[in-house]
Amino acid sequence: MIIWVMPDSGARTKEDDELLRRLFEKEHPGVELTVRVFTRNVLWRKIFMLKNPAPEEEIPDLVQIPHYWTALLTRAGVAENLSKLDPGLSLSNVLFPLKPHCYRPGTKDIHSYPWWFDMSALHFRGDHLKMVSAHPEEELATWDGLLSVCEALKRAFRDNPGYYPMQNSDWRGSLSVRCALPAVWDRGAELFSPDLKTCLINTPQFKAGFKDYITLAIKEYMPILRERGSLGTMVSGKASILISRKQGVASFDTKRGLRVKTVPVPTTGNVYYSYLSGMNLIVNVLSKEKENALKFIKWCARADNQIRYAGMMEVFPAFEDSFEQFIFSSARRLQTYSNILASSKTLPNITVTGTVMEILNKVFAVSATDIVEERFTMAGLDRALDNACKEINHLLSLYEG
């Protein structure tokens, strides 16, 4: 049985996936599990081959997907109807924000099953921030405050080569749409109209949210287009702040004496949202091992495996009972993330969402290159978002009209 996954553990992905394989095969000795790892971009391209694979193409039995790919893959006929494989399969124990992303839209047929989720938060080094701020948590509660702190840190560490106030959460140094979305939502902006039939990324509020985030790169508070290892991290002392969807608890605690505080992502407006992203599993309709694939899905959903994997990955279990055990097992985690979860928000599970995110990633990719080559303008970003909006509205007219 073959599963396609993403490198969610970073440098530890191979080690974590090997442990996952051994544990599953130990309980299911008649099943051999092969794990293939692809980046999100590669997986996005490969997943469209699953409908009509070439003879030499490998056919996976299971695929890990972001929650908002479910509608597209059911429409494309790639994701098996899990409710038909097992009519007793239920989402009753799944955390509420994750449930809508498991169904084929307009039905109660389950086509993907939750595995884990993460949500955005801001982490900062207490020893660094006390050098520039008497009340860092208050300052970091707003985006303007974040920018002020970054400017002060940049001055304080100007003699530290390779230092940036903020560590880029993307290992490739890309600008992240997922990191920008809370800044957009906090301004009252949305990707789509309430009826999900019109694109709203050309609105002043949406553009302002994107500009808030991109300012981190323009002012050189955050490195872009350079791999993380070439610059250093918070742990190495080459950065002081990180916006990330991973908890960071284990990686921060590995260095004795490193005190890292976690708070909500700064708001750009009068409301506050965090970005919540679910990771689901689908069974390929072409799989010849659907029963074993379903066994793996149910095995991953079991409370002990949910808690174990969430701890390894520094993410969160997707089911109510395991989530409660996990979050109550750490006072630090409970205090930090309870309120963040209450104000979290997901992307909608409609056919075009995955494509929309790819379009916005391209806008950011061009912006990043323009910033590095010193030709970026806010007017150029406005034009790029206007053009992208036209493209997305065309897609909406085709698939959501």
C-alpha positions as CSV (number, residue, x, y, z in Angstrom):
1,M,0.0,0.0,0.0
2,I,1.4,3.4,-1.0
3,I,0.7,6.7,0.7
4,W,1.7,10.1,-0.6
5,V,2.4,12.7,2.1
6,M,4.0,16.1,2.5
7,P,7.3,16.9,4.4
8,D,5.4,18.1,7.4
9,S,8.2,17.4,9.9
10,G,10.8,19.3,8.0
11,A,14.2,17.7,8.6
12,R,12.6,15.0,10.7
13,T,10.1,13.9,8.0
14,K,11.9,10.7,7.0
15,E,12.4,9.7,10.6
16,D,8.8,10.4,11.6
17,D,7.4,8.6,8.5
18,E,9.5,5.6,9.2
19,L,8.2,5.4,12.8
20,L,4.6,5.7,11.4
21,R,5.2,2.9,9.0
22,R,6.7,0.5,11.6
23,L,3.9,1.2,14.1
24,F,1.2,0.5,11.5
25,E,2.8,-2.6,10.1
26,K,3.3,-4.0,13.6
27,E,-0.4,-3.9,14.1
28,H,-1.2,-5.0,10.6
29,P,1.5,-7.6,9.7
30,G,-0.1,-8.5,6.4
31,V,0.1,-5.0,5.0
32,E,3.3,-3.3,3.7
33,L,3.2,0.5,3.8
34,T,5.3,2.6,1.4
35,V,5.6,6.3,2.2
36,R,6.4,8.8,-0.6
37,V,7.1,12.4,0.3
38,F,6.4,15.4,-1.9
39,T,6.3,19.1,-1.4
40,R,2.8,20.7,-1.5
41,N,3.6,22.2,-5.0
42,V,4.7,18.9,-6.4
43,L,1.8,17.1,-4.9
44,W,-0.6,19.6,-6.4
45,R,0.8,18.9,-9.8
46,K,0.9,15.1,-9.4
47,I,-2.6,14.8,-8.0
48,F,-4.1,15.7,-11.4
49,M,-2.5,12.7,-12.9
50,L,-4.5,10.3,-10.7
51,K,-7.6,10.5,-12.8
52,N,-5.9,9.1,-15.9
53,P,-2.4,7.9,-14.9
54,A,0.1,6.8,-17.5
55,P,1.1,3.1,-17.5
56,E,4.4,3.9,-15.8
57,E,2.9,6.2,-13.2
58,E,2.8,5.0,-9.6
59,I,-0.8,4.8,-8.3
60,P,-1.0,5.7,-4.6
61,D,-3.7,4.2,-2.4
62,L,-3.8,7.1,0.0
63,V,-3.0,10.8,-0.4
64,Q,-2.6,13.5,2.3
65,I,-4.4,16.7,1.2
66,P,-5.1,20.2,2.6
67,H,-8.7,20.3,3.8
68,Y,-9.7,22.7,1.0
69,W,-8.8,20.2,-1.8
70,T,-11.6,17.9,-0.9
71,A,-14.3,19.5,-3.1
72,L,-12.0,19.6,-6.2
73,L,-10.9,15.9,-5.8
74,T,-14.4,14.7,-5.4
75,R,-15.6,16.6,-8.4
76,A,-12.7,15.2,-10.4
77,G,-13.6,11.7,-9.4
78,V,-10.3,11.1,-7.6
79,A,-11.4,10.8,-4.0
80,E,-13.3,7.6,-3.1
81,N,-16.6,7.9,-1.3
82,L,-15.6,6.7,2.2
83,S,-19.2,6.5,3.2
84,K,-19.7,3.8,0.7
85,L,-16.6,1.9,1.7
86,D,-17.9,2.0,5.3
87,P,-21.5,3.2,5.9
88,G,-20.7,3.4,9.6
89,L,-17.9,5.9,9.2
90,S,-18.8,9.0,11.3
91,L,-17.5,12.5,11.8
92,S,-19.3,12.9,15.2
93,N,-16.1,13.0,17.1
94,V,-14.3,15.4,14.7
95,L,-13.6,19.0,15.9
96,F,-16.3,21.3,14.5
97,P,-14.2,23.5,12.3
98,L,-12.9,20.5,10.4
99,K,-16.1,18.7,9.6
100,P,-17.3,20.7,6.6
101,H,-14.1,20.0,4.7
102,C,-14.7,16.2,4.7
103,Y,-17.9,16.1,2.6
104,R,-18.6,16.3,-1.0
105,P,-20.3,19.7,-1.1
106,G,-24.0,19.5,-0.9
107,T,-24.0,16.0,0.4
108,K,-23.3,14.1,3.6
109,D,-21.0,11.7,1.8
110,I,-17.5,11.6,3.4
111,H,-14.7,11.8,0.8
112,S,-11.8,12.8,3.1
113,Y,-11.0,12.1,6.7
114,P,-9.2,14.4,9.2
115,W,-5.7,13.5,10.2
116,W,-4.4,16.6,12.1
117,F,-4.6,20.3,12.0
118,D,-2.5,23.4,12.8
119,M,-3.2,27.0,13.5
120,S,-1.2,30.2,13.3
121,A,0.5,31.9,16.2
122,L,3.4,34.2,16.9
123,H,6.4,33.1,18.9
124,F,9.1,35.4,20.3
125,R,12.3,35.2,22.3
126,G,11.8,36.8,25.7
127,D,15.5,37.6,26.1
128,H,15.6,39.5,22.8
129,L,12.3,41.4,23.2
130,K,13.1,42.7,26.6
131,M,16.0,44.6,25.1
132,V,13.6,46.7,23.0
133,S,10.2,46.6,24.7
134,A,9.0,46.9,28.2
135,H,5.6,45.3,27.3
136,P,6.3,43.0,24.3
137,E,2.9,41.2,24.5
138,E,1.0,44.5,24.3
139,E,3.1,45.8,21.4
140,L,2.8,42.5,19.5
141,A,-0.9,42.5,19.8
142,T,-1.2,44.8,16.7
143,W,0.5,44.8,13.3
144,D,1.8,48.4,13.8
145,G,3.3,47.3,17.1
146,L,4.9,44.3,15.4
147,L,6.5,46.6,12.8
148,S,7.8,49.0,15.5
149,V,9.3,46.1,17.5
150,C,11.0,44.7,14.3
151,E,12.5,48.1,13.6
152,A,13.9,48.3,17.1
153,L,15.3,44.8,16.9
154,K,16.9,45.5,13.6
155,R,18.7,48.4,15.2
156,A,19.6,46.5,18.3
157,F,21.2,43.6,16.4
158,R,22.7,45.6,13.5
159,D,26.1,44.2,14.3
160,N,24.9,40.6,14.2
161,P,25.6,39.3,10.6
162,G,22.7,37.4,9.1
163,Y,20.2,38.6,11.7
164,Y,16.6,39.4,10.8
165,P,14.0,40.3,13.4
166,M,11.6,37.7,12.0
167,Q,12.4,34.2,10.9
168,N,10.7,33.1,7.7
169,S,8.4,30.1,8.5
170,D,8.9,28.8,4.9
171,W,12.1,26.8,4.6
172,R,12.5,28.0,1.0
173,G,12.2,31.6,2.1
174,S,8.9,32.2,0.1
175,L,6.3,34.7,1.0
176,S,3.4,32.7,2.5
177,V,-0.2,33.3,1.5
178,R,-1.3,31.3,4.5
179,C,0.7,33.6,6.8
180,A,-0.9,36.6,5.1
181,L,-4.5,35.5,5.5
182,P,-5.0,36.5,9.1
183,A,-3.9,40.0,8.2
184,V,-6.5,40.0,5.4
185,W,-9.3,38.7,7.6
186,D,-8.6,41.0,10.5
187,R,-9.3,43.9,8.1
188,G,-12.7,42.5,7.3
189,A,-11.7,41.2,3.9
190,E,-12.5,37.8,2.4
191,L,-11.4,35.7,-0.6
192,F,-15.0,35.3,-1.8
193,S,-18.5,36.9,-1.4
194,P,-20.8,35.2,1.2
195,D,-22.5,33.2,-1.6
196,L,-19.0,32.0,-2.8
197,K,-19.7,33.2,-6.3
198,T,-17.6,36.4,-6.5
199,C,-13.9,37.0,-5.9
200,L,-13.0,39.8,-3.5
201,I,-9.2,39.9,-3.7
202,N,-9.4,43.2,-5.6
203,T,-11.0,45.1,-2.7
204,P,-9.1,47.8,-0.8
205,Q,-9.3,45.8,2.4
206,F,-7.9,42.6,0.9
207,K,-5.0,44.5,-0.8
208,A,-4.3,46.3,2.5
209,G,-4.0,43.0,4.3
210,F,-1.6,41.6,1.7
211,K,0.5,44.8,2.0
212,D,0.6,44.5,5.7
213,Y,2.3,41.2,5.4
214,I,4.6,42.0,2.5
215,T,5.9,45.0,4.4
216,L,7.9,42.5,6.5
217,A,10.0,41.7,3.4
218,I,10.1,45.2,2.0
219,K,11.6,46.6,5.2
220,E,14.0,43.7,5.5
221,Y,12.5,42.5,8.7
222,M,12.1,39.0,7.3
223,P,14.4,37.3,4.8
224,I,13.0,36.0,1.5
225,L,14.1,33.7,-1.3
226,R,16.9,32.4,0.9
227,E,16.8,28.9,2.5
228,R,16.4,29.0,6.2
229,G,19.7,27.2,6.9
230,S,21.6,30.0,5.2
231,L,20.5,32.6,7.7
232,G,19.8,31.0,11.0
233,T,16.8,30.8,13.3
234,M,15.4,31.9,16.6
235,V,17.3,29.0,18.2
236,S,20.6,30.1,16.8
237,G,20.0,33.7,17.8
238,K,19.7,35.0,14.3
239,A,16.0,35.9,14.6
240,S,13.7,37.0,17.4
241,I,10.1,36.4,16.2
242,L,8.3,33.7,14.2
243,I,4.8,33.5,12.8
244,S,4.1,29.8,12.3
245,R,1.3,27.2,12.3
246,K,3.5,24.7,14.1
247,Q,3.6,24.9,17.9
248,G,7.4,25.1,18.1
249,V,7.3,23.8,21.7
250,A,9.8,20.9,21.1
251,S,12.2,22.8,18.9
252,F,12.4,25.7,21.2
253,D,12.8,23.6,24.3
254,T,15.8,21.7,22.8
255,K,18.0,24.6,23.7
256,R,18.4,25.0,27.4
257,G,17.6,28.5,28.7
258,L,15.8,29.6,25.6
259,R,12.6,31.2,26.7
260,V,10.0,31.5,24.0
261,K,6.6,33.0,24.5
262,T,3.6,32.2,22.2
263,V,0.8,34.7,21.5
264,P,-1.9,35.3,18.9
265,V,-0.8,36.7,15.5
266,P,-1.0,40.5,15.7
267,T,-4.2,42.0,14.4
268,T,-4.4,44.5,11.5
269,G,-7.9,45.7,12.4
270,N,-10.5,45.6,15.1
271,V,-11.1,41.8,15.0
272,Y,-8.7,38.9,15.4
273,Y,-8.5,35.6,13.4
274,S,-5.9,32.9,13.3
275,Y,-5.5,30.6,10.2
276,L,-6.5,27.0,10.9
277,S,-5.4,24.4,8.3
278,G,-6.6,20.8,8.4
279,M,-4.8,17.9,6.8
280,N,-7.0,15.1,5.6
281,L,-6.5,11.7,4.0
282,I,-8.3,10.5,0.8
283,V,-8.5,7.0,-0.7
284,N,-7.7,7.0,-4.4
285,V,-10.6,5.6,-6.5
286,L,-8.1,3.6,-8.5
287,S,-6.6,1.9,-5.4
288,K,-6.7,-1.8,-5.3
289,E,-6.2,-1.8,-1.6
290,K,-9.1,0.2,-0.5
291,E,-9.9,-1.9,2.6
292,N,-6.3,-1.6,3.8
293,A,-6.4,2.1,3.1
294,L,-9.5,2.5,5.2
295,K,-7.8,0.6,8.0
296,F,-4.9,3.1,7.9
297,I,-7.3,6.0,8.1
298,K,-9.1,4.5,11.1
299,W,-5.7,3.7,12.7
300,C,-4.6,7.3,12.3
301,A,-7.9,8.5,13.9
302,R,-7.4,6.4,17.0
303,A,-6.8,8.5,20.1
304,D,-3.4,7.1,21.0
305,N,-2.1,7.6,17.4
306,Q,-3.6,11.0,17.2
307,I,-1.8,12.2,20.3
308,R,1.5,10.5,19.4
309,Y,1.6,11.9,15.9
310,A,0.5,15.4,17.0
311,G,3.4,15.4,19.5
312,M,5.9,14.3,16.9
313,M,4.7,16.9,14.4
314,E,4.0,19.7,16.8
315,V,0.4,20.0,15.5
316,F,-3.0,19.2,17.0
317,P,-5.2,16.1,17.0
318,A,-8.4,16.4,14.8
319,F,-10.8,14.6,17.1
320,E,-12.5,15.9,20.2
321,D,-11.4,13.3,22.7
322,S,-7.8,13.2,21.6
323,F,-7.6,17.0,21.3
324,E,-8.8,17.4,24.9
325,Q,-6.2,14.9,26.2
326,F,-3.5,16.5,24.1
327,I,-4.1,20.1,25.0
328,F,-4.8,19.4,28.8
329,S,-1.5,17.5,29.0
330,S,0.4,20.8,28.9
331,A,-0.6,23.8,30.9
332,R,1.5,25.9,28.5
333,R,-0.2,24.6,25.4
334,L,-3.7,24.9,27.0
335,Q,-3.1,28.5,28.1
336,T,-1.6,29.5,24.7
337,Y,-3.9,27.8,22.2
338,S,-7.4,27.7,23.7
339,N,-8.2,31.3,22.8
340,I,-6.5,31.0,19.4
341,L,-8.6,28.0,18.5
342,A,-11.8,29.9,19.4
343,S,-11.0,32.6,16.9
344,S,-9.6,30.4,14.2
345,K,-10.8,30.4,10.6
346,T,-10.5,28.0,7.7
347,L,-10.6,28.3,3.9
348,P,-13.9,27.2,2.3
349,N,-14.2,23.7,0.8
350,I,-15.2,24.6,-2.7
351,T,-13.9,23.4,-6.1
352,V,-11.8,26.4,-6.9
353,T,-10.1,27.1,-3.5
354,G,-7.0,25.1,-4.2
355,T,-6.5,26.8,-7.6
356,V,-7.1,30.2,-6.0
357,M,-4.3,29.6,-3.5
358,E,-2.0,28.6,-6.3
359,I,-2.8,31.8,-8.1
360,L,-2.2,33.9,-5.0
361,N,1.1,32.0,-4.4
362,K,2.2,33.1,-7.9
363,V,1.4,36.7,-7.1
364,F,3.6,36.4,-4.0
365,A,6.3,34.6,-5.9
366,V,6.5,37.5,-8.4
367,S,6.4,40.0,-5.6
368,A,9.2,38.3,-3.8
369,T,11.5,38.4,-6.9
370,D,10.6,42.0,-7.5
371,I,11.5,42.9,-3.9
372,V,14.9,41.2,-4.1
373,E,15.6,42.8,-7.5
374,E,14.5,46.2,-6.1
375,R,11.7,46.8,-8.6
376,F,8.6,46.1,-6.4
377,T,5.9,48.6,-6.2
378,M,2.6,48.6,-4.3
379,A,0.9,49.7,-7.5
380,G,2.3,46.6,-9.2
381,L,0.8,44.4,-6.5
382,D,-2.5,46.1,-6.9
383,R,-2.5,45.3,-10.7
384,A,-1.5,41.7,-10.0
385,L,-4.4,41.2,-7.6
386,D,-6.8,42.9,-10.0
387,N,-5.7,40.5,-12.8
388,A,-5.8,37.5,-10.5
389,C,-9.4,38.5,-9.4
390,K,-10.5,38.4,-13.1
391,E,-9.0,34.9,-13.5
392,I,-10.7,33.7,-10.3
393,N,-14.1,35.1,-11.2
394,H,-13.9,33.2,-14.5
395,L,-13.2,30.0,-12.5
396,L,-16.1,30.8,-10.1
397,S,-18.5,31.3,-13.1
398,L,-17.5,27.8,-14.4
399,Y,-17.6,25.8,-11.2
400,E,-19.6,27.7,-8.6
401,G,-22.2,29.4,-10.8
